[in-house]
Amino acid sequence: MHSTRQGLSQVNVSVQFLNEVMLSLMQTQKISHLQGFTLAETLISVSLMALLMGIALPSLETHWQHARRQDAQNTLLQLHLRQLQWRGLHPEFSSQLPDLDWANPHSSAGHYRLNLESVSAQAYVLHATAIGLQARDAACQVMSLRVSEASPLLRTSNEFLLSDPGRCWK
């Protein structure tokens, strides 16, 4: 009987050892299985990202265009204030940007090219024309400030003399 008990205890130890080995192998297999993605999972993820980017980028570009319009608006209004200061000291408005302490012919952030025209003692027109990536903004490619005796300050866009059809100045 004693030998039977010894044999059973050896079998128990062997079974416990096998159980531990099996558990260890199963855990190793689970870990190695969880360490990466399959090719199919990766392709699906990349496809979904491309689809989302295709949807998001056009609206993002439109948002950037609207935000860059602020560059033209701020620059034109700054130059208008400088013109008023200049006119207070001189017989007519300035016909050159350097007279207004604006050495560069571009807007503050560089998205628009500036020019002055039709300058007199009573009037001037200041244009900001989109350049670079902002030139894609067809609705507001040219933004203008017009000052005259008839209208103290008129904000226009895209070569329209009296209106802002693109609503660039909202």
C-alpha positions as a Markdown table, in Angstrom:
| # | Residue | x | y | z |
|---|---|---|---|---|
| 1 | Met | 0.0 | 0.0 | 0.0 |
| 2 | His | 2.8 | 2.3 | 0.8 |
| 3 | Ser | 4.2 | 2.0 | -2.6 |
| 4 | Thr | 0.8 | 2.8 | -4.1 |
| 5 | Arg | 0.7 | 6.0 | -2.1 |
| 6 | Gln | 4.2 | 6.9 | -3.2 |
| 7 | Gly | 3.2 | 6.2 | -6.8 |
| 8 | Leu | 0.1 | 8.4 | -6.4 |
| 9 | Ser | 2.0 | 11.3 | -4.9 |
| 10 | Gln | 4.5 | 11.1 | -7.7 |
| 11 | Val | 1.6 | 11.1 | -10.2 |
| 12 | Asn | 0.1 | 14.1 | -8.4 |
| 13 | Val | 3.4 | 15.9 | -8.6 |
| 14 | Ser | 3.8 | 15.0 | -12.3 |
| 15 | Val | 0.2 | 16.2 | -13.0 |
| 16 | Gln | 0.8 | 19.5 | -11.2 |
| 17 | Phe | 4.1 | 20.0 | -13.1 |
| 18 | Leu | 2.3 | 19.3 | -16.4 |
| 19 | Asn | -0.5 | 21.7 | -15.4 |
| 20 | Glu | 2.0 | 24.4 | -14.7 |
| 21 | Val | 3.8 | 23.8 | -17.9 |
| 22 | Met | 0.6 | 23.9 | -19.9 |
| 23 | Leu | -0.5 | 27.1 | -18.2 |
| 24 | Ser | 2.9 | 28.6 | -18.9 |
| 25 | Leu | 2.6 | 27.6 | -22.6 |
| 26 | Met | -0.9 | 29.0 | -22.9 |
| 27 | Gln | 0.1 | 32.3 | -21.4 |
| 28 | Thr | 3.1 | 32.5 | -23.7 |
| 29 | Gln | 0.9 | 31.8 | -26.7 |
| 30 | Lys | -1.7 | 34.4 | -25.6 |
| 31 | Ile | 1.0 | 37.0 | -25.2 |
| 32 | Ser | 2.7 | 36.3 | -28.5 |
| 33 | His | -0.7 | 36.4 | -30.2 |
| 34 | Leu | -1.5 | 39.8 | -28.7 |
| 35 | Gln | 1.8 | 41.4 | -29.6 |
| 36 | Gly | 0.9 | 42.5 | -33.2 |
| 37 | Phe | -1.9 | 43.2 | -35.7 |
| 38 | Thr | -2.7 | 41.1 | -38.7 |
| 39 | Leu | -2.3 | 42.4 | -42.2 |
| 40 | Ala | -6.1 | 42.6 | -42.6 |
| 41 | Glu | -6.5 | 44.6 | -39.4 |
| 42 | Thr | -3.8 | 47.0 | -40.5 |
| 43 | Leu | -5.3 | 47.5 | -44.0 |
| 44 | Ile | -8.8 | 48.1 | -42.6 |
| 45 | Ser | -7.4 | 50.7 | -40.2 |
| 46 | Val | -5.4 | 52.5 | -42.9 |
| 47 | Ser | -8.5 | 52.5 | -45.2 |
| 48 | Leu | -10.7 | 54.0 | -42.5 |
| 49 | Met | -8.1 | 56.7 | -41.8 |
| 50 | Ala | -7.9 | 57.6 | -45.5 |
| 51 | Leu | -11.7 | 57.8 | -45.8 |
| 52 | Leu | -11.9 | 60.1 | -42.8 |
| 53 | Met | -9.1 | 62.3 | -44.1 |
| 54 | Gly | -10.9 | 62.5 | -47.5 |
| 55 | Ile | -14.0 | 63.8 | -45.8 |
| 56 | Ala | -12.3 | 66.2 | -43.4 |
| 57 | Leu | -9.6 | 67.9 | -45.5 |
| 58 | Pro | -11.9 | 69.9 | -47.9 |
| 59 | Ser | -13.9 | 71.4 | -45.0 |
| 60 | Leu | -10.6 | 72.1 | -43.1 |
| 61 | Glu | -9.2 | 74.0 | -46.2 |
| 62 | Thr | -12.4 | 76.1 | -46.3 |
| 63 | His | -12.0 | 76.9 | -42.7 |
| 64 | Trp | -8.4 | 78.0 | -43.2 |
| 65 | Gln | -9.4 | 80.2 | -46.1 |
| 66 | His | -12.0 | 81.9 | -43.9 |
| 67 | Ala | -9.5 | 82.3 | -41.1 |
| 68 | Arg | -6.9 | 83.8 | -43.5 |
| 69 | Arg | -9.4 | 86.4 | -44.7 |
| 70 | Gln | -8.9 | 88.0 | -41.3 |
| 71 | Asp | -5.3 | 88.8 | -42.4 |
| 72 | Ala | -6.6 | 90.9 | -45.2 |
| 73 | Gln | -9.3 | 92.5 | -43.1 |
| 74 | Asn | -7.0 | 93.5 | -40.3 |
| 75 | Thr | -4.3 | 94.8 | -42.6 |
| 76 | Leu | -6.8 | 96.9 | -44.6 |
| 77 | Leu | -8.2 | 98.4 | -41.5 |
| 78 | Gln | -4.8 | 99.1 | -40.1 |
| 79 | Leu | -3.8 | 100.8 | -43.3 |
| 80 | His | -7.1 | 102.8 | -43.2 |
| 81 | Leu | -6.2 | 104.1 | -39.8 |
| 82 | Arg | -2.7 | 105.0 | -41.0 |
| 83 | Gln | -4.3 | 106.8 | -44.0 |
| 84 | Leu | -6.4 | 108.9 | -41.7 |
| 85 | Gln | -3.4 | 109.8 | -39.6 |
| 86 | Trp | -1.5 | 110.7 | -42.8 |
| 87 | Arg | -4.4 | 112.8 | -44.1 |
| 88 | Gly | -4.5 | 114.7 | -40.9 |
| 89 | Leu | -1.0 | 116.0 | -41.5 |
| 90 | His | -1.0 | 116.3 | -45.3 |
| 91 | Pro | -3.2 | 117.8 | -48.0 |
| 92 | Glu | -4.2 | 114.4 | -49.5 |
| 93 | Phe | -4.1 | 110.7 | -48.7 |
| 94 | Ser | -0.9 | 108.8 | -49.3 |
| 95 | Ser | -0.4 | 107.0 | -52.6 |
| 96 | Gln | 2.4 | 104.8 | -51.3 |
| 97 | Leu | 2.5 | 102.1 | -48.6 |
| 98 | Pro | 6.0 | 103.1 | -47.3 |
| 99 | Asp | 4.5 | 106.6 | -46.4 |
| 100 | Leu | 2.2 | 104.7 | -44.0 |
| 101 | Asp | 5.1 | 102.9 | -42.4 |
| 102 | Trp | 4.2 | 99.7 | -44.3 |
| 103 | Ala | 7.4 | 98.7 | -46.1 |
| 104 | Asn | 6.2 | 95.4 | -47.4 |
| 105 | Pro | 3.6 | 95.2 | -50.2 |
| 106 | His | 2.0 | 92.2 | -48.4 |
| 107 | Ser | -0.5 | 91.8 | -45.6 |
| 108 | Ser | 0.7 | 91.1 | -42.1 |
| 109 | Ala | 0.8 | 87.3 | -42.5 |
| 110 | Gly | 1.7 | 87.4 | -46.2 |
| 111 | His | -1.5 | 85.9 | -47.6 |
| 112 | Tyr | -2.4 | 89.0 | -49.6 |
| 113 | Arg | -0.7 | 91.5 | -51.9 |
| 114 | Leu | -1.6 | 95.1 | -51.2 |
| 115 | Asn | -1.9 | 98.1 | -53.5 |
| 116 | Leu | -3.3 | 101.7 | -53.3 |
| 117 | Glu | -5.0 | 103.3 | -56.2 |
| 118 | Ser | -7.2 | 106.3 | -57.1 |
| 119 | Val | -5.6 | 108.4 | -54.4 |
| 120 | Ser | -6.7 | 112.1 | -54.0 |
| 121 | Ala | -7.4 | 114.6 | -51.3 |
| 122 | Gln | -10.9 | 113.1 | -50.8 |
| 123 | Ala | -10.6 | 109.4 | -51.7 |
| 124 | Tyr | -8.5 | 106.3 | -52.1 |
| 125 | Val | -9.0 | 102.6 | -52.8 |
| 126 | Leu | -6.9 | 99.9 | -51.0 |
| 127 | His | -6.9 | 96.4 | -52.4 |
| 128 | Ala | -5.8 | 93.1 | -50.9 |
| 129 | Thr | -5.3 | 90.4 | -53.5 |
| 130 | Ala | -5.0 | 86.8 | -52.4 |
| 131 | Ile | -1.7 | 85.0 | -53.2 |
| 132 | Gly | -0.3 | 81.5 | -52.6 |
| 133 | Leu | -2.7 | 79.0 | -51.1 |
| 134 | Gln | -5.2 | 81.8 | -50.3 |
| 135 | Ala | -5.6 | 82.4 | -54.1 |
| 136 | Arg | -7.9 | 79.3 | -54.1 |
| 137 | Asp | -10.5 | 81.3 | -52.2 |
| 138 | Ala | -12.5 | 82.3 | -55.3 |
| 139 | Ala | -15.3 | 84.0 | -53.3 |
| 140 | Cys | -12.9 | 86.5 | -51.8 |
| 141 | Gln | -9.9 | 86.7 | -54.0 |
| 142 | Val | -9.8 | 90.5 | -53.8 |
| 143 | Met | -10.9 | 92.4 | -50.8 |
| 144 | Ser | -11.1 | 96.2 | -50.9 |
| 145 | Leu | -11.6 | 99.3 | -48.8 |
| 146 | Arg | -13.0 | 102.3 | -50.7 |
| 147 | Val | -13.0 | 105.8 | -49.1 |
| 148 | Ser | -14.7 | 108.7 | -50.9 |
| 149 | Glu | -16.7 | 111.8 | -50.2 |
| 150 | Ala | -19.9 | 109.9 | -51.0 |
| 151 | Ser | -19.2 | 106.9 | -48.6 |
| 152 | Pro | -16.7 | 107.3 | -45.8 |
| 153 | Leu | -15.8 | 103.6 | -45.7 |
| 154 | Leu | -17.0 | 100.9 | -48.1 |
| 155 | Arg | -15.9 | 97.3 | -47.9 |
| 156 | Thr | -16.1 | 95.4 | -51.2 |
| 157 | Ser | -14.9 | 92.2 | -52.7 |
| 158 | Asn | -13.9 | 90.7 | -56.1 |
| 159 | Glu | -13.9 | 93.9 | -58.2 |
| 160 | Phe | -17.4 | 94.8 | -57.2 |
| 161 | Leu | -17.4 | 98.6 | -56.7 |
| 162 | Leu | -20.3 | 98.9 | -54.3 |
| 163 | Ser | -20.9 | 95.5 | -52.7 |
| 164 | Asp | -19.5 | 92.4 | -51.0 |
| 165 | Pro | -21.3 | 89.5 | -52.8 |
| 166 | Gly | -18.9 | 86.9 | -51.3 |
| 167 | Arg | -19.6 | 88.2 | -47.8 |
| 168 | Cys | -15.9 | 88.4 | -47.2 |
| 169 | Trp | -16.3 | 91.2 | -44.6 |
| 170 | Lys | -18.7 | 89.5 | -42.3 |
